[in-house]
Amino acid sequence: MFTRHDGWIEVAEVNPPMLPTMDHLMLDGVWQNVLITDNVFGKVRVSPYAYAARITHDTPDVHPTVVVSTRDRNILAIESEVRGALGNGVNSFFVVIGDTVPQVDHYSHHYEIVEHLRELQEDMPWFEVGMPTRFRKWQFRKRVDLGAQYFIAGPLLDPSTVAENMEKLDRRTDDPPVFLAIIPPFSPGWVERAEGFGAIPASDDLKAQLLGMLPAERRAFGWKVAEETAEAARKAGARGIVLMGLKYETIVDEAPLAWRSRR
């Protein structure tokens, strides 16, 4: 769990499959912690609650955290899904508004969901509830006061942007842990796309380096920069990182070699 782990945590963001498969078995022995997305960009996938339940049953060494998106869902349905997941051994939830691309209506409020889950902990104290935060002190403080037990901030592409953004949170010693989301900068186009959906802009220097190298060199460079970003996160006081924005095949095949071999 994010909140009950004493050391540094590295988490892989995973998209559930479009249709039920047994591909989740490929995570075993590769990642100990995964963040299960909830129909990102409005693309229908297997329920993250059901997917996380299969992981807890089939690969007990892999710990899933479910993204609870309040986009286009009513509160009752979310509460029911969470209780079902709890019954299947899932004990970590990350509550977000959800993306608005394509534009959708929001029928439930993420703050209400966090409040409900924290109240539910009075009877079931063994699970945790986290939230995202931008690098803005007022938002971070408001969500700390709401009761969120951990935070994921970012995503970031560039190690040079870590320290200054972490400082903006103005954290206190008793604040919940903060984790940083990292996206490896594999190409100029990918950096531009990531910035377009909310990543902290990369420095001009990093962009110039990407433009100045051969396409065949960029993949290894992106992994190297991601490692440097993780190290900068550690130095800035983050509790861990979430590697995000990657295809499932990259997470289970390429990342274990490119990422783990450097650490």
C-alpha positions as CSV (number, residue, x, y, z in Angstrom):
1,M,0.0,0.0,0.0
2,F,1.1,3.5,-0.7
3,T,0.6,4.6,2.9
4,R,2.0,1.6,4.7
5,H,5.2,1.1,2.9
6,D,8.3,2.3,4.7
7,G,10.7,2.7,1.8
8,W,10.7,3.9,-1.8
9,I,8.0,2.6,-4.1
10,E,8.0,2.3,-7.9
11,V,4.6,1.8,-9.4
12,A,3.6,1.0,-13.0
13,E,0.4,2.5,-14.5
14,V,-1.5,-0.2,-16.3
15,N,-4.5,0.0,-18.6
16,P,-6.9,-3.0,-18.3
17,P,-7.5,-4.9,-21.6
18,M,-10.3,-4.1,-24.0
19,L,-11.7,-7.6,-23.4
20,P,-11.1,-10.1,-20.6
21,T,-7.7,-11.9,-21.0
22,M,-5.1,-13.5,-18.8
23,D,-2.5,-10.9,-19.6
24,H,-2.4,-9.7,-16.0
25,L,-0.3,-12.8,-15.2
26,M,2.5,-11.2,-17.1
27,L,2.9,-8.7,-14.3
28,D,4.0,-11.4,-11.8
29,G,7.6,-11.1,-11.0
30,V,7.9,-7.8,-12.9
31,W,6.1,-5.2,-10.8
32,Q,5.1,-5.3,-7.2
33,N,2.8,-2.3,-7.4
34,V,0.5,-1.3,-10.2
35,L,-2.0,1.6,-10.7
36,I,-5.1,0.4,-12.7
37,T,-6.6,3.1,-14.9
38,D,-10.4,3.6,-15.3
39,N,-11.3,3.9,-19.0
40,V,-8.9,6.7,-19.8
41,F,-9.8,9.1,-22.6
42,G,-13.3,7.6,-22.7
43,K,-12.2,4.2,-24.2
44,V,-14.1,1.3,-22.7
45,R,-12.0,-1.4,-21.1
46,V,-12.5,-4.1,-18.5
47,S,-13.6,-2.7,-15.2
48,P,-10.5,-1.7,-13.1
49,Y,-12.3,-3.1,-10.0
50,A,-12.7,-6.5,-11.6
51,Y,-9.2,-6.4,-13.1
52,A,-7.7,-5.6,-9.7
53,A,-9.7,-8.4,-8.1
54,R,-8.2,-10.9,-10.6
55,I,-4.7,-9.6,-9.9
56,T,-5.2,-10.1,-6.1
57,H,-6.4,-13.6,-6.7
58,D,-4.1,-14.8,-9.5
59,T,-0.9,-12.8,-8.7
60,P,-0.8,-12.2,-5.0
61,D,2.7,-10.7,-5.1
62,V,1.4,-7.8,-7.3
63,H,-0.4,-5.1,-5.4
64,P,-3.1,-3.2,-7.4
65,T,-4.4,0.3,-6.7
66,V,-7.7,1.1,-8.4
67,V,-8.3,4.5,-10.1
68,V,-11.8,5.6,-9.0
69,S,-12.9,8.0,-11.7
70,T,-16.0,10.0,-10.9
71,R,-16.5,11.0,-14.5
72,D,-20.0,9.9,-15.9
73,R,-20.9,7.8,-12.8
74,N,-23.3,8.2,-10.0
75,I,-22.1,8.0,-6.4
76,L,-24.1,4.9,-5.5
77,A,-22.5,2.9,-8.4
78,I,-19.0,3.9,-7.3
79,E,-19.7,3.0,-3.7
80,S,-21.0,-0.4,-4.7
81,E,-18.0,-1.1,-7.0
82,V,-15.6,-0.2,-4.2
83,R,-17.3,-2.5,-1.7
84,G,-17.2,-5.3,-4.2
85,A,-13.5,-4.7,-4.7
86,L,-12.8,-4.7,-1.0
87,G,-14.5,-8.1,-0.8
88,N,-12.1,-9.3,-3.4
89,G,-9.0,-8.2,-1.5
90,V,-8.4,-4.9,-3.1
91,N,-7.2,-2.3,-0.5
92,S,-6.0,0.7,-2.3
93,F,-8.0,3.4,-4.2
94,F,-7.0,6.6,-6.0
95,V,-9.9,9.0,-6.6
96,V,-9.8,11.3,-9.6
97,I,-12.3,13.5,-11.5
98,G,-11.4,11.7,-14.8
99,D,-10.4,13.1,-18.1
100,T,-12.8,15.2,-20.2
101,V,-11.5,14.2,-23.6
102,P,-14.0,13.5,-25.1
103,Q,-16.2,15.9,-23.2
104,V,-18.5,14.1,-20.7
105,D,-20.8,15.1,-18.0
106,H,-19.8,14.7,-14.3
107,Y,-22.6,13.1,-12.3
108,S,-20.7,12.6,-9.1
109,H,-18.1,14.6,-7.2
110,H,-14.7,13.3,-6.3
111,Y,-14.6,15.0,-3.0
112,E,-17.8,13.3,-2.0
113,I,-16.4,9.9,-2.9
114,V,-13.3,10.6,-0.7
115,E,-15.5,11.6,2.2
116,H,-17.6,8.5,1.8
117,L,-14.5,6.2,1.6
118,R,-12.9,7.8,4.7
119,E,-16.2,7.2,6.6
120,L,-16.3,3.6,5.4
121,Q,-12.8,3.1,6.9
122,E,-14.4,3.4,10.4
123,D,-15.8,-0.1,9.8
124,M,-13.1,-1.3,7.3
125,P,-9.9,0.4,8.2
126,W,-7.6,-1.7,6.2
127,F,-7.8,0.1,2.9
128,E,-6.4,3.5,1.7
129,V,-7.7,6.5,-0.3
130,G,-5.5,8.8,-2.3
131,M,-6.0,11.7,-4.7
132,P,-4.1,13.5,-7.4
133,T,-2.8,17.0,-6.8
134,R,-1.4,19.7,-9.1
135,F,1.7,21.6,-7.9
136,R,-0.4,24.2,-6.2
137,K,-0.3,24.7,-2.5
138,W,-4.0,25.7,-2.1
139,Q,-5.2,22.5,-3.9
140,F,-2.8,20.2,-2.0
141,R,-3.8,21.7,1.3
142,K,-7.5,21.5,0.6
143,R,-7.2,17.8,-0.3
144,V,-5.0,17.1,2.8
145,D,-7.7,18.7,4.9
146,L,-10.3,16.6,3.1
147,G,-8.6,13.5,4.4
148,A,-6.7,12.0,1.4
149,Q,-4.1,9.6,2.7
150,Y,-1.6,9.9,-0.2
151,F,-1.1,12.0,-3.4
152,I,0.2,11.5,-6.9
153,A,1.5,14.7,-8.6
154,G,2.6,15.4,-12.1
155,P,3.3,13.9,-14.6
156,L,6.8,15.1,-15.2
157,L,9.1,14.5,-18.2
158,D,12.3,16.3,-17.1
159,P,14.4,16.0,-13.9
160,S,15.2,19.7,-14.0
161,T,11.5,20.5,-13.2
162,V,11.2,18.2,-10.2
163,A,12.6,20.3,-7.3
164,E,10.9,23.6,-8.1
165,N,7.5,22.0,-8.5
166,M,7.8,19.9,-5.3
167,E,8.6,23.1,-3.4
168,K,5.4,24.7,-4.6
169,L,3.4,22.2,-2.4
170,D,5.0,23.7,0.7
171,R,4.6,20.4,2.5
172,R,4.6,19.9,6.3
173,T,6.3,17.2,8.2
174,D,3.0,15.5,9.1
175,D,1.5,15.6,5.5
176,P,0.6,12.4,3.7
177,P,3.2,11.0,1.3
178,V,3.5,12.4,-2.2
179,F,4.4,10.3,-5.2
180,L,5.5,11.7,-8.6
181,A,4.2,10.5,-11.9
182,I,6.9,10.2,-14.6
183,I,6.6,9.9,-18.3
184,P,9.7,8.9,-20.2
185,P,10.4,11.5,-23.0
186,F,10.8,9.1,-26.0
187,S,10.4,11.7,-28.8
188,P,9.7,15.3,-29.5
189,G,6.2,14.4,-30.6
190,W,5.5,12.3,-27.5
191,V,6.7,15.2,-25.3
192,E,4.3,17.6,-27.0
193,R,1.4,15.1,-26.7
194,A,2.2,14.6,-23.0
195,E,2.3,18.3,-22.3
196,G,-1.0,18.6,-24.2
197,F,-2.8,16.3,-21.7
198,G,-1.3,18.0,-18.6
199,A,2.3,17.0,-18.1
200,I,4.6,19.6,-16.6
201,P,6.4,21.2,-19.6
202,A,9.9,19.9,-20.3
203,S,12.8,22.3,-20.5
204,D,14.0,23.8,-23.7
205,D,17.3,22.0,-23.2
206,L,15.7,18.6,-23.0
207,K,13.6,19.3,-26.1
208,A,16.7,20.4,-28.0
209,Q,18.6,17.3,-27.0
210,L,15.7,15.1,-28.4
211,L,15.6,17.1,-31.6
212,G,19.4,16.8,-32.0
213,M,19.7,13.0,-31.8
214,L,18.8,10.2,-34.2
215,P,15.4,8.6,-33.8
216,A,17.1,5.3,-32.9
217,E,18.9,6.9,-30.0
218,R,15.8,8.5,-28.4
219,R,14.4,5.4,-26.7
220,A,17.4,4.7,-24.6
221,F,17.7,8.5,-23.9
222,G,14.1,8.6,-22.7
223,W,14.7,5.8,-20.2
224,K,17.8,7.5,-18.9
225,V,16.0,10.7,-18.4
226,A,13.2,8.9,-16.6
227,E,15.7,7.4,-14.2
228,E,17.2,10.8,-13.6
229,T,13.7,12.2,-12.9
230,A,13.1,9.4,-10.4
231,E,16.3,10.2,-8.6
232,A,15.4,13.9,-8.5
233,A,12.0,12.9,-7.1
234,R,13.7,10.9,-4.3
235,K,16.0,13.9,-3.5
236,A,13.0,16.2,-3.4
237,G,11.3,14.1,-0.8
238,A,8.8,12.1,-2.9
239,R,7.9,8.7,-1.4
240,G,8.1,7.0,-4.8
241,I,7.2,7.3,-8.5
242,V,4.5,6.1,-10.9
243,L,5.7,5.3,-14.3
244,M,2.8,6.2,-16.7
245,G,1.7,6.8,-20.2
246,L,3.1,3.5,-21.5
247,K,1.6,0.6,-23.4
248,Y,1.0,-2.6,-21.6
249,E,3.7,-4.4,-23.7
250,T,6.2,-1.7,-22.7
251,I,5.4,-2.1,-19.0
252,V,5.8,-5.9,-19.0
253,D,8.5,-6.4,-21.6
254,E,10.7,-3.3,-22.2
255,A,10.5,-1.6,-18.8
256,P,11.9,-4.4,-16.7
257,L,15.1,-4.3,-18.8
258,A,15.3,-0.6,-19.6
259,W,14.2,0.6,-16.2
260,R,15.3,-2.0,-13.7
261,S,18.7,-2.5,-15.2
262,R,19.6,1.1,-14.4
263,R,18.6,0.9,-10.7
